[in-house]
Amino acid sequence: MNDSTLSANAPLKILIVEDEPKLGQLLVDYLEAAGYATQWLSNGSDVVPLVKANPPAMILLDLMLPGISGLSICRDIRQFSDIPIMMVTAKTEEIDRLLGLEIGADDYICKPYSPREVVARVKVILRRCVRPVEGVSEDFGLHIDEACFQASYQGHELDLTPAEFRLLKTLSVKPGYVFTREVLLNNLYDDYRVVTDRTIDSHIKNLRRKLESIDGDKAFIRAVYGVGYRWEAEPCQII
C-alpha cells in the first residue's frame, strides 16, 4: 500500500510524466483546479530517482516517452513501490492495455482523452489506494462471511445468489486488480456447466444494482474494456 495518507491539510501530489507540453500543462491545470498538487516531468529518465527520493501519491505516466518507455518506468517502479500508476497512451490495441496492467499499472487512459475524465479516475484510484487518516471507521464497509455464505455492506445484508457471492468475494479481496472474464467464470460455479461471457456480465449487473441500492454514490465494479472487471471500492473484510 502506498505510504501516503489522506490529509485535510496538505494536498496530495500527482506526478505527471508527459513530453507533450500542451498535454502536460492541461493535466497540471485540471488537477490543480481539483485541489491536487502536481509535479511535471518530461524526461522519463528522471522519474525513478524522483519517485525514490520524494514519492508522490500517484503517477500519470505517458507510455511513449523519448529515450525510455513508460512500460519500462512502470516495471522499475514496481520493484520498490506500489504507488498508483495510470498509463496515458495513444496506443489502443488490447495487447498494450494488457501488458501495462500485467506489469503493475493500476489504470490506463487512451489519447485523445477528456481531462475531466482523467481527474475523475484519479479521484477513484486515490480513494481506493491511499490510506485514510486515523480515526476513520471501517465498521460499515463490506463484510463477507464465508462460513455462512453471507455478505453485508454498511450494515445492510446483501441478498445474493451463490454466483453473485463468489463474484463479490473474488473481486473485493483484490481492489484494483483486473480479473479477466475467464478467471471470473472459473470461480463462478462448483460444477462444469457451460457458461458464456454474457453470464458474467449479467451477474455483474445484478451485483452492481444491489450494492448501489445501498450507496448510489460509490463506484463498486468497473468494466475494463476488452479485459474484464475490477473492484473500485475498499477491500472487503473476511469474517
Helices and strands as residue ranges (DSSP letters): E 13-17, H 21-33, E 37-41, G 44-46, H 47-53, E 58-62, H 70-77, E 85-89, H 94-102, E 107-110, H 115-129, E 142-145, E 150-153, E 156-158, H 162-172, E 179-180, H 181-186, H 197-212, E 221-224, E 228-231, E 237-238
